[in-house]
Amino acid sequence: KYDVANARLLFEHLARSGSAKGALALGQTYDPTYFHPTEIRGMKPDVAKAKEWYKRAVELGDQEANKRLTTLDTP
């Protein structure tokens, strides 16, 4: 239903171009909280990748990403 592969390409391009929102959105495509496996086939959440992109978003000034990092670190 969702074209996550292409969305990831776009978000990664934005993040590498300095977009905090792009990095946040890319992190969300890996975050199990946002990832809806019933609607996305062939892909799985990846907490390590979500954290990587959330950290980049924080470096670029996004505070929402900081909240997401805290949530992922909470058992």
N, C-alpha and C positions, 0 to 999 in steps of 0.2 A: 504494500500500500504506500509506503514511503520510500523515496529514493535516497537512502542514507548515504550510499557510496558517493554519489555526486554531490550531495550536501556537504559531506566531509571534505571533498576536494575544494569546494568553494570556501567553506569556513577556514580551512587550512591556509588557503591563499590569503584570505583577509587577515588571519592571525599573523602570518609571516610578514604581512605588509604593515603591521603595527596596530591592528584593530583589536582592542580589548573585547569587544562584543563578538568578533569572529572567534577568538580563542575561547570565550565562554560558551558559545554555541557549539563549537567543536567538542569541548569537554562534555557537554550535555549529551552528545551523540554516543558517548561511551559510558556515561553515568547510569548505573542500574536504577536510580530513582526516576530518571527521565526515559529510560529505554523501555519500550513496550514490546516484548518479544512476540506477543500474539499478532502484532501488526508489522513486524520486521522479520523477514525470513532470511536465514543464512548468515546472520550477524549476531554477535553476542556482546554484552556489556564488558568493559575492560576498565576496572577501577584504576589500575596503574596509568593507563592512557588518560583517563578522565582527570586524574590528579595532575598529570604533566601539563595538560592544556589549561586547567584551572590555575595552576601556578603561573603560567605564562600570562593569563588574563589578569592576575593580581599584579604582576610586574608592569603590565600596561595600564594599571589603574582601576580595574574593575573590582568593586567591593563585594558584589554578589558572588563572584568566584571564590572569594575568601570564605564566605558562608558555606558554599558547597564543599570546600576542602574540609572544613570543620565537621560537616555532616558526614562526609565519607570516612573521617577518622573516628567517628563515634560508633562503638560496637552495637 
